[in-house]
Amino acid sequence: MAAVHGGDIYRNQVQVDFSVNGNPLGMPKEVSEKLHEAVAHCTEYPDPEHAALRRSVGVMLEIPEEYLLFGNGASELFMAIVHAIKPKKILIPVPSFLGYEYAAQAAESELVFYRCNEAEDLELGEAFLEWLTDDIDLLFLANPNNPTGKRLDGVYLRRILQICRQKSIWVVLDECFIEFCGNSFSMINELDMYDSLIVVRAFTKIYAIPGVRLGYLASCNQPLLTRIKRQLPEWNLSTFAQQAGIACIGQKKYLDESVAYVRTERKFLTDGLQEIGLKVFVGEADFILLYSEIPLYEELLQKGFLIRDCSNFRGLGKGYYRIAIRTRNENERLLSEIGEWIERNRAVTTGRN
Protein backbone atom coordinates (compact mmCIF):
# COMPACT_ATOMS: atom_id res chain seq x y z
CA MET A 1 0.00 0.00 0.00
CA ALA A 2 1.61 3.23 -1.17
CA ALA A 3 1.00 6.30 0.99
CA VAL A 4 -0.30 8.48 -1.83
CA HIS A 5 -1.94 11.75 -0.89
CA GLY A 6 -3.30 14.80 -2.66
CA GLY A 7 -1.35 17.95 -3.34
CA ASP A 8 1.23 16.69 -5.84
CA ILE A 9 1.73 20.09 -7.43
CA TYR A 10 5.41 19.31 -7.94
CA ARG A 11 4.95 16.76 -10.72
CA ASN A 12 1.86 18.26 -12.34
CA GLN A 13 1.01 21.51 -14.09
CA VAL A 14 -1.63 22.80 -11.69
CA GLN A 15 -3.54 26.06 -11.72
CA VAL A 16 -5.98 25.20 -8.93
CA ASP A 17 -5.40 22.41 -6.41
CA PHE A 18 -8.69 20.75 -5.40
CA SER A 19 -6.88 17.65 -4.13
CA VAL A 20 -5.79 19.07 -0.76
CA ASN A 21 -8.36 19.81 1.92
CA GLY A 22 -7.37 23.19 3.27
CA ASN A 23 -9.20 26.32 4.31
CA PRO A 24 -10.16 28.26 1.15
CA LEU A 25 -9.77 31.56 3.02
CA GLY A 26 -6.02 30.95 3.39
CA MET A 27 -3.91 31.33 6.51
CA PRO A 28 -4.74 34.14 8.97
CA LYS A 29 -2.76 37.35 8.49
CA GLU A 30 -1.42 37.13 12.04
CA VAL A 31 0.01 33.67 11.35
CA SER A 32 1.79 34.87 8.23
CA GLU A 33 3.29 37.75 10.18
CA LYS A 34 4.53 35.42 12.94
CA LEU A 35 6.15 33.12 10.39
CA HIS A 36 8.10 36.06 8.98
CA GLU A 37 9.14 37.17 12.48
CA ALA A 38 10.34 33.64 13.27
CA VAL A 39 13.14 33.98 10.71
CA ALA A 40 15.07 36.11 13.20
CA HIS A 41 15.07 33.18 15.67
CA CYS A 42 16.46 30.56 13.29
CA THR A 43 19.89 30.87 14.91
CA GLU A 44 18.36 29.47 18.12
CA TYR A 45 17.14 25.98 18.90
CA PRO A 46 13.35 25.77 19.25
CA ASP A 47 11.90 24.93 22.66
CA PRO A 48 11.93 21.09 22.88
CA GLU A 49 9.09 21.20 25.43
CA HIS A 50 6.89 23.52 23.30
CA ALA A 51 5.95 25.25 26.58
CA ALA A 52 4.34 28.42 25.21
CA LEU A 53 2.43 26.50 22.54
CA ARG A 54 1.29 23.83 25.01
CA ARG A 55 0.07 26.47 27.43
CA SER A 56 -1.85 28.32 24.70
CA VAL A 57 -3.51 25.21 23.29
CA GLY A 58 -4.46 24.01 26.77
CA VAL A 59 -6.22 27.31 27.43
CA MET A 60 -7.93 27.21 24.03
CA LEU A 61 -9.24 23.67 24.53
CA GLU A 62 -9.91 24.12 28.26
CA ILE A 63 -7.96 20.98 29.14
CA PRO A 64 -4.81 20.50 31.29
CA GLU A 65 -1.72 21.26 29.25
CA GLU A 66 -0.23 18.03 30.63
CA TYR A 67 -2.68 16.14 28.39
CA LEU A 68 -0.99 17.45 25.24
CA LEU A 69 1.81 16.25 22.96
CA PHE A 70 2.83 17.94 19.72
CA GLY A 71 4.12 16.54 16.47
CA ASN A 72 5.40 17.38 13.02
CA GLY A 73 1.87 17.03 11.68
CA ALA A 74 -0.69 14.41 12.72
CA SER A 75 1.16 11.79 10.67
CA GLU A 76 4.17 11.82 13.00
CA LEU A 77 1.83 11.34 15.95
CA PHE A 78 0.05 8.36 14.38
CA MET A 79 3.44 6.72 13.91
CA ALA A 80 4.53 7.51 17.47
CA ILE A 81 1.27 6.11 18.89
CA VAL A 82 1.54 2.71 17.24
CA HIS A 83 5.21 2.38 18.13
CA ALA A 84 4.42 3.24 21.76
CA ILE A 85 1.45 0.88 22.10
CA LYS A 86 2.78 -1.91 19.84
CA PRO A 87 -0.72 -3.25 19.06
CA LYS A 88 -0.88 -6.77 17.68
CA LYS A 89 -4.16 -6.21 15.87
CA ILE A 90 -5.54 -2.89 14.56
CA LEU A 91 -9.07 -2.29 13.29
CA ILE A 92 -9.61 0.38 10.60
CA PRO A 93 -13.01 1.17 9.06
CA VAL A 94 -12.61 1.86 5.34
CA PRO A 95 -12.60 3.93 3.27
CA SER A 96 -10.46 6.10 5.49
CA PHE A 97 -7.21 8.05 5.64
CA LEU A 98 -4.28 6.08 4.22
CA GLY A 99 -1.96 7.31 6.97
CA TYR A 100 -3.48 4.94 9.53
CA GLU A 101 -2.56 1.91 7.49
CA TYR A 102 0.88 3.36 6.77
CA ALA A 103 1.57 3.80 10.49
CA ALA A 104 0.18 0.37 11.38
CA GLN A 105 2.38 -1.36 8.82
CA ALA A 106 5.45 0.39 10.24
CA ALA A 107 4.67 -1.25 13.58
CA GLU A 108 4.12 -4.61 11.85
CA SER A 109 0.63 -4.87 13.29
CA GLU A 110 -2.02 -7.19 11.90
CA LEU A 111 -4.66 -5.14 10.11
CA VAL A 112 -8.39 -5.79 10.10
CA PHE A 113 -10.60 -3.70 7.79
CA TYR A 114 -14.30 -3.06 8.23
CA ARG A 115 -15.76 -2.06 4.85
CA CYS A 116 -18.51 0.54 5.03
CA ASN A 117 -21.49 -0.23 2.83
CA GLU A 118 -22.31 2.14 -0.03
CA ALA A 119 -25.97 1.20 0.38
CA GLU A 120 -25.69 2.82 3.83
CA ASP A 121 -24.00 5.90 2.34
CA LEU A 122 -20.55 4.75 3.56
CA GLU A 123 -21.52 5.39 7.19
CA LEU A 124 -20.76 3.24 10.23
CA GLY A 125 -23.73 1.49 11.76
CA GLU A 126 -24.78 -1.19 14.23
CA ALA A 127 -22.91 -3.94 12.36
CA PHE A 128 -19.58 -2.24 13.05
CA LEU A 129 -20.00 -2.63 16.81
CA GLU A 130 -19.77 -6.40 16.42
CA TRP A 131 -16.23 -5.98 15.08
CA LEU A 132 -15.05 -4.52 18.40
CA THR A 133 -13.90 -7.89 19.69
CA ASP A 134 -11.58 -8.82 22.56
CA ASP A 135 -8.64 -9.51 20.22
CA ILE A 136 -8.57 -5.95 18.82
CA ASP A 137 -5.86 -3.83 20.45
CA LEU A 138 -6.34 -0.50 18.71
CA LEU A 139 -9.02 1.22 16.65
CA PHE A 140 -8.36 4.07 14.22
CA LEU A 141 -11.44 6.24 13.84
CA ALA A 142 -11.94 9.58 12.09
CA ASN A 143 -14.56 12.19 12.91
CA PRO A 144 -15.39 13.49 10.40
CA ASN A 145 -14.07 10.80 8.11
CA ASN A 146 -11.70 11.36 5.22
CA PRO A 147 -12.57 10.89 2.32
CA THR A 148 -16.33 10.69 2.96
CA GLY A 149 -16.72 13.74 5.17
CA LYS A 150 -19.20 11.82 7.33
CA ARG A 151 -19.47 12.90 10.96
CA LEU A 152 -20.24 10.35 13.66
CA ASP A 153 -23.33 10.87 15.79
CA GLY A 154 -22.29 11.70 19.36
CA VAL A 155 -24.43 9.02 20.98
CA TYR A 156 -23.11 6.38 18.59
CA LEU A 157 -19.49 7.50 19.09
CA ARG A 158 -19.82 7.25 22.86
CA ARG A 159 -21.18 3.73 22.49
CA ILE A 160 -18.03 2.81 20.56
CA LEU A 161 -15.83 4.38 23.25
CA GLN A 162 -17.68 2.58 26.04
CA ILE A 163 -17.32 -0.79 24.31
CA CYS A 164 -13.63 -0.13 23.67
CA ARG A 165 -13.11 0.86 27.31
CA GLN A 166 -14.73 -2.40 28.44
CA LYS A 167 -12.62 -4.48 26.05
CA SER A 168 -9.35 -2.56 26.65
CA ILE A 169 -9.15 -1.32 23.05
CA TRP A 170 -7.13 1.84 22.47
CA VAL A 171 -9.01 4.37 20.33
CA VAL A 172 -7.15 6.86 18.15
CA LEU A 173 -9.80 9.43 17.23
CA ASP A 174 -8.70 11.63 14.34
CA GLU A 175 -10.39 15.03 14.64
CA CYS A 176 -8.25 16.87 12.08
CA PHE A 177 -11.36 18.20 10.30
CA ILE A 178 -13.63 18.63 13.33
CA GLU A 179 -13.47 22.45 13.31
CA PHE A 180 -15.38 22.50 10.02
CA CYS A 181 -18.26 20.67 11.75
CA GLY A 182 -18.16 22.73 14.92
CA ASN A 183 -16.08 22.07 18.01
CA SER A 184 -19.16 21.03 19.98
CA PHE A 185 -18.85 17.63 18.25
CA SER A 186 -15.33 17.06 19.57
CA MET A 187 -14.53 14.52 22.30
CA ILE A 188 -11.61 16.60 23.54
CA ASN A 189 -13.49 17.71 26.67
CA GLU A 190 -14.52 14.17 27.59
CA LEU A 191 -11.01 12.72 27.78
CA ASP A 192 -11.26 12.10 31.54
CA MET A 193 -14.07 9.62 30.91
CA TYR A 194 -11.98 7.39 28.62
CA ASP A 195 -8.38 6.65 29.57
CA SER A 196 -8.01 4.56 26.40
CA LEU A 197 -8.91 7.51 24.14
CA ILE A 198 -6.31 9.48 22.17
CA VAL A 199 -7.63 12.46 20.23
CA VAL A 200 -5.43 13.67 17.36
CA ARG A 201 -5.89 17.07 15.76
CA ALA A 202 -3.94 19.41 13.49
CA PHE A 203 -3.52 23.08 12.66
CA THR A 204 -3.02 22.08 9.02
CA LYS A 205 -6.60 22.06 7.73
CA ILE A 206 -8.57 24.80 9.45
CA TYR A 207 -5.67 27.30 9.46
CA ALA A 208 -4.44 26.45 5.94
CA ILE A 209 -0.80 25.77 6.92
CA PRO A 210 0.01 22.24 5.65
CA GLY A 211 3.59 23.26 4.87
CA VAL A 212 4.23 24.23 8.49
CA ARG A 213 3.54 20.66 9.76
CA LEU A 214 1.90 21.04 13.15
CA GLY A 215 -0.35 18.57 14.93
CA TYR A 216 -1.15 17.56 18.49
CA LEU A 217 -2.70 14.74 20.47
CA ALA A 218 -4.54 14.78 23.77
CA SER A 219 -5.07 12.06 26.35
CA CYS A 220 -5.65 11.88 30.10
CA ASN A 221 -3.49 8.73 30.31
CA GLN A 222 -0.13 9.97 31.62
CA PRO A 223 1.76 6.65 31.39
CA LEU A 224 0.68 6.38 27.75
CA LEU A 225 1.74 9.96 27.02
CA THR A 226 5.17 9.20 28.46
CA ARG A 227 5.51 6.18 26.16
CA ILE A 228 4.40 8.15 23.11
CA LYS A 229 6.77 11.04 23.90
CA ARG A 230 9.71 8.60 23.88
CA GLN A 231 8.88 7.84 20.23
CA LEU A 232 9.15 11.49 19.19
CA PRO A 233 12.50 13.07 18.28
CA GLU A 234 13.85 16.02 20.19
CA TRP A 235 13.12 19.41 18.62
CA ASN A 236 10.45 17.85 16.42
CA LEU A 237 8.70 21.22 16.14
CA SER A 238 10.54 24.02 14.37
CA THR A 239 10.52 27.61 15.55
CA PHE A 240 8.18 28.33 12.64
CA ALA A 241 5.68 25.68 13.70
CA GLN A 242 5.62 26.80 17.33
CA GLN A 243 5.21 30.47 16.50
CA ALA A 244 2.55 29.75 13.89
CA GLY A 245 0.61 27.60 16.35
CA ILE A 246 0.62 30.29 19.03
CA ALA A 247 -0.57 32.84 16.48
CA CYS A 248 -3.47 30.56 15.49
CA ILE A 249 -4.83 30.62 19.04
CA GLY A 250 -7.60 33.14 19.55
CA GLN A 251 -8.58 33.41 15.89
CA LYS A 252 -12.30 33.05 16.71
CA LYS A 253 -13.57 35.48 14.08
CA TYR A 254 -11.44 33.75 11.44
CA LEU A 255 -12.75 30.33 12.52
CA ASP A 256 -16.38 31.44 12.49
CA GLU A 257 -15.99 33.00 9.04
CA SER A 258 -14.20 29.89 7.76
CA VAL A 259 -16.87 27.46 8.96
CA ALA A 260 -19.67 29.61 7.51
CA TYR A 261 -17.86 30.05 4.19
CA VAL A 262 -17.08 26.35 3.80
CA ARG A 263 -20.66 25.41 4.69
CA THR A 264 -22.01 27.74 1.98
CA GLU A 265 -19.54 26.63 -0.69
CA ARG A 266 -19.97 22.94 0.18
CA LYS A 267 -23.70 23.25 -0.49
CA PHE A 268 -23.01 25.18 -3.70
CA LEU A 269 -20.64 22.51 -4.97
CA THR A 270 -22.84 19.63 -3.80
CA ASP A 271 -25.91 21.06 -5.52
CA GLY A 272 -23.94 21.77 -8.69
CA LEU A 273 -22.43 18.29 -8.89
CA GLN A 274 -25.82 16.66 -8.29
CA GLU A 275 -27.41 18.82 -11.01
CA ILE A 276 -24.73 17.58 -13.42
CA GLY A 277 -25.85 14.06 -12.54
CA LEU A 278 -23.00 12.87 -10.32
CA LYS A 279 -23.42 10.81 -7.15
CA VAL A 280 -22.34 12.87 -4.15
CA PHE A 281 -21.75 11.56 -0.63
CA VAL A 282 -22.95 14.48 1.49
CA GLY A 283 -20.60 15.22 4.39
CA GLU A 284 -19.67 18.01 6.81
CA ALA A 285 -15.98 18.63 6.11
CA ASP A 286 -14.15 20.95 3.70
CA PHE A 287 -14.27 18.43 0.85
CA ILE A 288 -16.75 16.30 -1.10
CA LEU A 289 -16.57 12.66 -2.16
CA LEU A 290 -18.26 11.86 -5.46
CA TYR A 291 -18.61 9.04 -7.95
CA SER A 292 -18.52 9.41 -11.75
CA GLU A 293 -18.75 6.72 -14.41
CA ILE A 294 -17.03 9.17 -16.76
CA PRO A 295 -13.32 9.54 -15.84
CA LEU A 296 -12.55 12.99 -14.51
CA TYR A 297 -8.98 13.07 -13.18
CA GLU A 298 -6.89 13.22 -16.37
CA GLU A 299 -9.26 15.53 -18.22
CA LEU A 300 -9.39 18.04 -15.37
CA LEU A 301 -5.62 17.87 -14.91
CA GLN A 302 -5.16 18.83 -18.55
CA LYS A 303 -7.23 21.91 -17.77
CA GLY A 304 -5.07 22.73 -14.75
CA PHE A 305 -7.41 21.38 -12.06
CA LEU A 306 -5.96 18.77 -9.69
CA ILE A 307 -8.55 16.64 -7.87
CA ARG A 308 -7.98 13.59 -5.66
CA ASP A 309 -8.36 10.27 -7.46
CA CYS A 310 -9.67 7.99 -4.68
CA SER A 311 -9.23 4.70 -6.53
CA ASN A 312 -6.35 3.78 -4.17
CA PHE A 313 -8.51 4.18 -1.06
CA ARG A 314 -9.24 0.75 0.39
CA GLY A 315 -12.99 0.25 0.16
CA LEU A 316 -13.43 2.51 -2.87
CA GLY A 317 -12.20 2.03 -6.44
CA LYS A 318 -12.27 3.45 -9.94
CA GLY A 319 -14.60 6.39 -10.44
CA TYR A 320 -14.39 7.85 -6.91
CA TYR A 321 -12.98 11.35 -6.52
CA ARG A 322 -12.55 13.82 -3.68
CA ILE A 323 -12.85 17.53 -4.32
CA ALA A 324 -11.81 20.19 -1.81
CA ILE A 325 -13.96 23.23 -1.14
CA ARG A 326 -12.36 26.28 -2.73
CA THR A 327 -13.45 29.88 -3.39
CA ARG A 328 -16.71 30.59 -5.23
CA ASN A 329 -14.90 31.58 -8.43
CA GLU A 330 -12.75 28.43 -8.38
CA ASN A 331 -15.73 26.24 -7.55
CA GLU A 332 -17.71 27.72 -10.44
CA ARG A 333 -14.83 27.11 -12.84
CA LEU A 334 -14.52 23.49 -11.72
CA LEU A 335 -18.27 22.84 -12.09
CA SER A 336 -18.17 24.34 -15.57
CA GLU A 337 -15.26 22.13 -16.67
CA ILE A 338 -16.83 18.97 -15.22
CA GLY A 339 -20.20 19.77 -16.79
CA GLU A 340 -18.70 20.41 -20.24
CA TRP A 341 -16.58 17.23 -20.09
CA ILE A 342 -19.54 15.06 -19.11
CA GLU A 343 -21.74 16.57 -21.84
CA ARG A 344 -19.06 15.91 -24.47
CA ASN A 345 -18.82 12.29 -23.33
CA ARG A 346 -22.60 11.89 -23.41
CA ALA A 347 -22.71 13.29 -26.93
CA VAL A 348 -20.02 10.86 -28.10
CA THR A 349 -21.78 7.92 -26.44
CA THR A 350 -25.15 8.89 -27.93
CA GLY A 351 -23.59 9.28 -31.36
CA ARG A 352 -22.12 5.79 -31.20
CA ASN A 353 -25.51 4.34 -30.31
C-alpha positions as CSV (number, residue, x, y, z in Angstrom):
1,M,0.0,0.0,0.0
2,A,1.6,3.2,-1.2
3,A,1.0,6.3,1.0
4,V,-0.3,8.5,-1.8
5,H,-1.9,11.8,-0.9
6,G,-3.3,14.8,-2.7
7,G,-1.3,17.9,-3.3
8,D,1.2,16.7,-5.8
9,I,1.7,20.1,-7.4
10,Y,5.4,19.3,-7.9
11,R,5.0,16.8,-10.7
12,N,1.9,18.3,-12.3
13,Q,1.0,21.5,-14.1
14,V,-1.6,22.8,-11.7
15,Q,-3.5,26.1,-11.7
16,V,-6.0,25.2,-8.9
17,D,-5.4,22.4,-6.4
18,F,-8.7,20.8,-5.4
19,S,-6.9,17.7,-4.1
20,V,-5.8,19.1,-0.8
21,N,-8.4,19.8,1.9
22,G,-7.4,23.2,3.3
23,N,-9.2,26.3,4.3
24,P,-10.2,28.3,1.1
25,L,-9.8,31.6,3.0
26,G,-6.0,31.0,3.4
27,M,-3.9,31.3,6.5
28,P,-4.7,34.1,9.0
29,K,-2.8,37.3,8.5
30,E,-1.4,37.1,12.0
31,V,0.0,33.7,11.4
32,S,1.8,34.9,8.2
33,E,3.3,37.8,10.2
34,K,4.5,35.4,12.9
35,L,6.1,33.1,10.4
36,H,8.1,36.1,9.0
37,E,9.1,37.2,12.5
38,A,10.3,33.6,13.3
39,V,13.1,34.0,10.7
40,A,15.1,36.1,13.2
41,H,15.1,33.2,15.7
42,C,16.5,30.6,13.3
43,T,19.9,30.9,14.9
44,E,18.4,29.5,18.1
45,Y,17.1,26.0,18.9
46,P,13.4,25.8,19.2
47,D,11.9,24.9,22.7
48,P,11.9,21.1,22.9
49,E,9.1,21.2,25.4
50,H,6.9,23.5,23.3
51,A,5.9,25.2,26.6
52,A,4.3,28.4,25.2
53,L,2.4,26.5,22.5
54,R,1.3,23.8,25.0
55,R,0.1,26.5,27.4
56,S,-1.9,28.3,24.7
57,V,-3.5,25.2,23.3
58,G,-4.5,24.0,26.8
59,V,-6.2,27.3,27.4
60,M,-7.9,27.2,24.0
61,L,-9.2,23.7,24.5
62,E,-9.9,24.1,28.3
63,I,-8.0,21.0,29.1
64,P,-4.8,20.5,31.3
65,E,-1.7,21.3,29.2
66,E,-0.2,18.0,30.6
67,Y,-2.7,16.1,28.4
68,L,-1.0,17.5,25.2
69,L,1.8,16.2,23.0
70,F,2.8,17.9,19.7
71,G,4.1,16.5,16.5
72,N,5.4,17.4,13.0
73,G,1.9,17.0,11.7
74,A,-0.7,14.4,12.7
75,S,1.2,11.8,10.7
76,E,4.2,11.8,13.0
77,L,1.8,11.3,15.9
78,F,0.0,8.4,14.4
79,M,3.4,6.7,13.9
80,A,4.5,7.5,17.5
81,I,1.3,6.1,18.9
82,V,1.5,2.7,17.2
83,H,5.2,2.4,18.1
84,A,4.4,3.2,21.8
85,I,1.5,0.9,22.1
86,K,2.8,-1.9,19.8
87,P,-0.7,-3.2,19.1
88,K,-0.9,-6.8,17.7
89,K,-4.2,-6.2,15.9
90,I,-5.5,-2.9,14.6
91,L,-9.1,-2.3,13.3
92,I,-9.6,0.4,10.6
93,P,-13.0,1.2,9.1
94,V,-12.6,1.9,5.3
95,P,-12.6,3.9,3.3
96,S,-10.5,6.1,5.5
97,F,-7.2,8.1,5.6
98,L,-4.3,6.1,4.2
99,G,-2.0,7.3,7.0
100,Y,-3.5,4.9,9.5
101,E,-2.6,1.9,7.5
102,Y,0.9,3.4,6.8
103,A,1.6,3.8,10.5
104,A,0.2,0.4,11.4
105,Q,2.4,-1.4,8.8
106,A,5.4,0.4,10.2
107,A,4.7,-1.2,13.6
108,E,4.1,-4.6,11.8
109,S,0.6,-4.9,13.3
110,E,-2.0,-7.2,11.9
111,L,-4.7,-5.1,10.1
112,V,-8.4,-5.8,10.1
113,F,-10.6,-3.7,7.8
114,Y,-14.3,-3.1,8.2
115,R,-15.8,-2.1,4.9
116,C,-18.5,0.5,5.0
117,N,-21.5,-0.2,2.8
118,E,-22.3,2.1,0.0
119,A,-26.0,1.2,0.4
120,E,-25.7,2.8,3.8
121,D,-24.0,5.9,2.3
122,L,-20.6,4.7,3.6
123,E,-21.5,5.4,7.2
124,L,-20.8,3.2,10.2
125,G,-23.7,1.5,11.8
126,E,-24.8,-1.2,14.2
127,A,-22.9,-3.9,12.4
128,F,-19.6,-2.2,13.1
129,L,-20.0,-2.6,16.8
130,E,-19.8,-6.4,16.4
131,W,-16.2,-6.0,15.1
132,L,-15.1,-4.5,18.4
133,T,-13.9,-7.9,19.7
134,D,-11.6,-8.8,22.6
135,D,-8.6,-9.5,20.2
136,I,-8.6,-5.9,18.8
137,D,-5.9,-3.8,20.5
138,L,-6.3,-0.5,18.7
139,L,-9.0,1.2,16.6
140,F,-8.4,4.1,14.2
141,L,-11.4,6.2,13.8
142,A,-11.9,9.6,12.1
143,N,-14.6,12.2,12.9
144,P,-15.4,13.5,10.4
145,N,-14.1,10.8,8.1
146,N,-11.7,11.4,5.2
147,P,-12.6,10.9,2.3
148,T,-16.3,10.7,3.0
149,G,-16.7,13.7,5.2
150,K,-19.2,11.8,7.3
151,R,-19.5,12.9,11.0
152,L,-20.2,10.3,13.7
153,D,-23.3,10.9,15.8
154,G,-22.3,11.7,19.4
155,V,-24.4,9.0,21.0
156,Y,-23.1,6.4,18.6
157,L,-19.5,7.5,19.1
158,R,-19.8,7.3,22.9
159,R,-21.2,3.7,22.5
160,I,-18.0,2.8,20.6
161,L,-15.8,4.4,23.2
162,Q,-17.7,2.6,26.0
163,I,-17.3,-0.8,24.3
164,C,-13.6,-0.1,23.7
165,R,-13.1,0.9,27.3
166,Q,-14.7,-2.4,28.4
167,K,-12.6,-4.5,26.0
168,S,-9.4,-2.6,26.7
169,I,-9.1,-1.3,23.1
170,W,-7.1,1.8,22.5
171,V,-9.0,4.4,20.3
172,V,-7.1,6.9,18.1
173,L,-9.8,9.4,17.2
174,D,-8.7,11.6,14.3
175,E,-10.4,15.0,14.6
176,C,-8.3,16.9,12.1
177,F,-11.4,18.2,10.3
178,I,-13.6,18.6,13.3
179,E,-13.5,22.4,13.3
180,F,-15.4,22.5,10.0
181,C,-18.3,20.7,11.7
182,G,-18.2,22.7,14.9
183,N,-16.1,22.1,18.0
184,S,-19.2,21.0,20.0
185,F,-18.9,17.6,18.3
186,S,-15.3,17.1,19.6
187,M,-14.5,14.5,22.3
188,I,-11.6,16.6,23.5
189,N,-13.5,17.7,26.7
190,E,-14.5,14.2,27.6
191,L,-11.0,12.7,27.8
192,D,-11.3,12.1,31.5
193,M,-14.1,9.6,30.9
194,Y,-12.0,7.4,28.6
195,D,-8.4,6.6,29.6
196,S,-8.0,4.6,26.4
197,L,-8.9,7.5,24.1
198,I,-6.3,9.5,22.2
199,V,-7.6,12.5,20.2
200,V,-5.4,13.7,17.4
201,R,-5.9,17.1,15.8
202,A,-3.9,19.4,13.5
203,F,-3.5,23.1,12.7
204,T,-3.0,22.1,9.0
205,K,-6.6,22.1,7.7
206,I,-8.6,24.8,9.5
207,Y,-5.7,27.3,9.5
208,A,-4.4,26.5,5.9
209,I,-0.8,25.8,6.9
210,P,0.0,22.2,5.7
211,G,3.6,23.3,4.9
212,V,4.2,24.2,8.5
213,R,3.5,20.7,9.8
214,L,1.9,21.0,13.1
215,G,-0.4,18.6,14.9
216,Y,-1.1,17.6,18.5
217,L,-2.7,14.7,20.5
218,A,-4.5,14.8,23.8
219,S,-5.1,12.1,26.4
220,C,-5.6,11.9,30.1
221,N,-3.5,8.7,30.3
222,Q,-0.1,10.0,31.6
223,P,1.8,6.6,31.4
224,L,0.7,6.4,27.8
225,L,1.7,10.0,27.0
226,T,5.2,9.2,28.5
227,R,5.5,6.2,26.2
228,I,4.4,8.2,23.1
229,K,6.8,11.0,23.9
230,R,9.7,8.6,23.9
231,Q,8.9,7.8,20.2
232,L,9.1,11.5,19.2
233,P,12.5,13.1,18.3
234,E,13.9,16.0,20.2
235,W,13.1,19.4,18.6
236,N,10.4,17.9,16.4
237,L,8.7,21.2,16.1
238,S,10.5,24.0,14.4
239,T,10.5,27.6,15.6
240,F,8.2,28.3,12.6
241,A,5.7,25.7,13.7
242,Q,5.6,26.8,17.3
243,Q,5.2,30.5,16.5
244,A,2.5,29.8,13.9
245,G,0.6,27.6,16.3
246,I,0.6,30.3,19.0
247,A,-0.6,32.8,16.5
248,C,-3.5,30.6,15.5
249,I,-4.8,30.6,19.0
250,G,-7.6,33.1,19.5
251,Q,-8.6,33.4,15.9
252,K,-12.3,33.1,16.7
253,K,-13.6,35.5,14.1
254,Y,-11.4,33.8,11.4
255,L,-12.7,30.3,12.5
256,D,-16.4,31.4,12.5
257,E,-16.0,33.0,9.0
258,S,-14.2,29.9,7.8
259,V,-16.9,27.5,9.0
260,A,-19.7,29.6,7.5
261,Y,-17.9,30.0,4.2
262,V,-17.1,26.3,3.8
263,R,-20.7,25.4,4.7
264,T,-22.0,27.7,2.0
265,E,-19.5,26.6,-0.7
266,R,-20.0,22.9,0.2
267,K,-23.7,23.2,-0.5
268,F,-23.0,25.2,-3.7
269,L,-20.6,22.5,-5.0
270,T,-22.8,19.6,-3.8
271,D,-25.9,21.1,-5.5
272,G,-23.9,21.8,-8.7
273,L,-22.4,18.3,-8.9
274,Q,-25.8,16.7,-8.3
275,E,-27.4,18.8,-11.0
276,I,-24.7,17.6,-13.4
277,G,-25.9,14.1,-12.5
278,L,-23.0,12.9,-10.3
279,K,-23.4,10.8,-7.2
280,V,-22.3,12.9,-4.1
281,F,-21.8,11.6,-0.6
282,V,-22.9,14.5,1.5
283,G,-20.6,15.2,4.4
284,E,-19.7,18.0,6.8
285,A,-16.0,18.6,6.1
286,D,-14.2,20.9,3.7
287,F,-14.3,18.4,0.8
288,I,-16.8,16.3,-1.1
289,L,-16.6,12.7,-2.2
290,L,-18.3,11.9,-5.5
291,Y,-18.6,9.0,-8.0
292,S,-18.5,9.4,-11.7
293,E,-18.8,6.7,-14.4
294,I,-17.0,9.2,-16.8
295,P,-13.3,9.5,-15.8
296,L,-12.5,13.0,-14.5
297,Y,-9.0,13.1,-13.2
298,E,-6.9,13.2,-16.4
299,E,-9.3,15.5,-18.2
300,L,-9.4,18.0,-15.4
301,L,-5.6,17.9,-14.9
302,Q,-5.2,18.8,-18.6
303,K,-7.2,21.9,-17.8
304,G,-5.1,22.7,-14.8
305,F,-7.4,21.4,-12.1
306,L,-6.0,18.8,-9.7
307,I,-8.5,16.6,-7.9
308,R,-8.0,13.6,-5.7
309,D,-8.4,10.3,-7.5
310,C,-9.7,8.0,-4.7
311,S,-9.2,4.7,-6.5
312,N,-6.4,3.8,-4.2
313,F,-8.5,4.2,-1.1
314,R,-9.2,0.8,0.4
315,G,-13.0,0.3,0.2
316,L,-13.4,2.5,-2.9
317,G,-12.2,2.0,-6.4
318,K,-12.3,3.5,-9.9
319,G,-14.6,6.4,-10.4
320,Y,-14.4,7.8,-6.9
321,Y,-13.0,11.4,-6.5
322,R,-12.6,13.8,-3.7
323,I,-12.9,17.5,-4.3
324,A,-11.8,20.2,-1.8
325,I,-14.0,23.2,-1.1
326,R,-12.4,26.3,-2.7
327,T,-13.4,29.9,-3.4
328,R,-16.7,30.6,-5.2
329,N,-14.9,31.6,-8.4
330,E,-12.7,28.4,-8.4
331,N,-15.7,26.2,-7.6
332,E,-17.7,27.7,-10.4
333,R,-14.8,27.1,-12.8
334,L,-14.5,23.5,-11.7
335,L,-18.3,22.8,-12.1
336,S,-18.2,24.3,-15.6
337,E,-15.3,22.1,-16.7
338,I,-16.8,19.0,-15.2
339,G,-20.2,19.8,-16.8
340,E,-18.7,20.4,-20.2
341,W,-16.6,17.2,-20.1
342,I,-19.5,15.1,-19.1
343,E,-21.7,16.6,-21.8
344,R,-19.1,15.9,-24.5
345,N,-18.8,12.3,-23.3
346,R,-22.6,11.9,-23.4
347,A,-22.7,13.3,-26.9
348,V,-20.0,10.9,-28.1
349,T,-21.8,7.9,-26.4
350,T,-25.1,8.9,-27.9
351,G,-23.6,9.3,-31.4
352,R,-22.1,5.8,-31.2
353,N,-25.5,4.3,-30.3
